[in-house]
Amino acid sequence: MIRMMKMRLFLVVCAMLCACYSVYAHKTVIPVSVVVRQGQTVFGDNALSLLKSKMKTAMSANGIISDGYSGIVVCPSVNVTGKNVIEGGMRNIIVYDFQLTLTMFHVISGVEFGSVAVSLRGEGYSEKEACISALMKINTSDKRLSDFLVMGCKRVEDYYNDNTSLLITMAQTKSRMKQYEEAIALLLSYPASLPGYDRIAKEMTVIYAKWQSDICEQLIQKARNAYAKGDYELAVEFLNNVDMQSSCAEEARKISSDIKNSVDKERAENMRLYNKMIDTAADIEKQKMKSLENVAKAYYQNQRNYVYLI
């Protein structure tokens, strides 16, 4: 009887562990970036650095990847809600009350996934000094922050699951308007662990090919101009952005060969010359993914409304 009870207990524990492992193994990874809106005058460089550190610590504590450039962002904003002057010796100290509001949303679609407001107080001789003082008091273990981050990411996952077709349609529309960078950034933000990713990846390949066809002639012309001026390193930089499967690949290899013949052997070996005669599908896919990531990164870097804290 005792042996049977132990066996049942053992089986129950094993079942619980397997269930926990299954949940963990299938957890959707959603990279989230930290951004601030342009024109937040209360933030100086030190405040931005502190804010980035605090937010990334809170996100890490909740198992969230804080990615440098992502379509899903957490945007902190600070508003002054009160101000008191404490008369001191030679200078008065000013006490500011702030409201820190955190909002999670999708940069391209504008869909919001949650927000939370936290009251803070800081002291200093200026508003910026007081802001730093207030930000230092952010408790990265605050349950309000944890709930906001965890629930926000859950809503992001639901949004992607429910709107896969809509996101593809949005990307196709942007592609037809030759807004390839935005279309690629939109699709690349879709978590690879979700069941609809295969459809997203297929559409990304189509848009990537159109983008490459559109830009490769421009890259070739820039490479030719740089080569004519003797700026071989710049020419190589342009050539290395030409996709190996595009219609311009052969011309890129020809210019690369001309460069090799124009410089000495040692210099040629030190240059990343265009020699992408890659045979394996894995290598082709790896190079393509890197190119896609660079396109999305450039798109987010050029955002006018937001500054990414990386």
Secondary structure, 3 states (H helix, E strand, C coil): CHHHHHHHHHHHHHHHHHHHHHHHHCCCCCCEEEEEECCCCCCCHHHHHHHHHHHHHHHHHCCCCECCCCCEEEEEEEEEEEEEEECCCCCCEEEEEEEEEEEEEECCCCCEEEEEEEEEEEEECCHHHHHHHHHCCCCCCCHHHHHHHHHHHHHHHHHHHHCHHHHHHHHHHHHHCCCHHHHHHHHHCCCCCCCCHHHHHHHHHHHHHHHHHHHHHHHHHHHHHHHHCCCHHHHHHHHCCCCCCCCCHHHHHHHHHHHHHHCCHHHHHHCCCCCCCCCCHHHHHHHHHHHHHHHHHHHHHCCCCEEECC
